[in-house]
Amino acid sequence: MTNIQKSAVLVRLNISQWGGEKTDKAVSDEVANAKNAKDGAGRYVKKLVVGSQLKEIATLVGKARNVNKAQTLKYLDGLDMLPVANFDGHSEIIGNYKSVFDGLVDEFCVDWQKILDAQALRLGDMHDPSDYPTVAELREKFNFTISYEPLADGNQFDKMFGSEELEKQLIEQAEADMQSKIDEAMRDLWGRLIKRVKDFNHKMNKFEPAVKGVSRQVEGFKGSLVENIREICDVLPRLNVTGDADLARFASTVQAELSHYDVEDLKQDDVLRKQAADKSQAILDQMMDVYGG
């Protein structure tokens, strides 16, 4: 087992949810006939449920997936690499999302009959009771699970085939594949830090103060601009699974030079904003010298 296999695991986040929509073929055909259109010209998607509860669940799912990506390293579709150094943090954050998800779904199911009654009135002649699941069926449509597994060990091929040469080739190929995924994960981590600094720098340079009460602020110039810098600087040391010294150094520099700014101060102070733009550009130039394009 290599050092990387001792210092990281794979995490699989599976979330499913009921969409609350269904294509209504009868209405689709009716519209097509009314417009003298051929079959397949379009389709009418019926919203079976309208309300804040389903939307709240969907919003939470999106946030959970984004946070999982931010707290892990890129690996394979459906599988992310989680350094052991960030295991506790990831488990706590994702566990909290799961608790909230389960609570929202339970509440949605408790209110299900009341929701059904409201939809019957809302949809009128388009309402079809068979479109809707029972409470038990509904609960099965929602799932939020997190599972962990070890990184593959190429040495598992040892003494499997009775051919030392074949086993050696398979082990070497497995190790090369693993190294390729790690290299890609670290390139992605570099890219995350660079993107945050680029975004910050872009907003500093493009911001235009309000003139005579008319806002000319560049899109995205809000509190999350600096918060995004703080978040990547906080988690990056725990995700730096290879111990890349340059990456660690730049994360520290970005944190020291850019994370202390207040967005409202940056909006109001032209000199401060120019200072922040110059600092972020200098950091970007240095990172490009080390990392490349």
Secondary structure, 3 states (H helix, E strand, C coil): CCHHHHHEEEEEEEEECCCCEEECHHHHHHHHHHCCCCCCCCCCEEECCCCHHHHHHHHHHHHHHHHHHHCCEEEECCEEEEEHHHHHHHHHHHHHHHHHHHHHHHHHHHCHHHHHHHHHHHHHHHCCHHHCCCHHHHHHCCEEEEEEEECCCHHHHCCCCCCHHHHHHHHHHHHHHHHHHHHHHHHHHHHHHHHHHHHHHHHHHHCEEEECCEEECCCCCCCHHHHHHHHHHHHHHHHCCCCCHHHHHHHHHHHHHHCCCCHHHHHHCHHHHHHHHHHHHHHHHHHHHHHCC
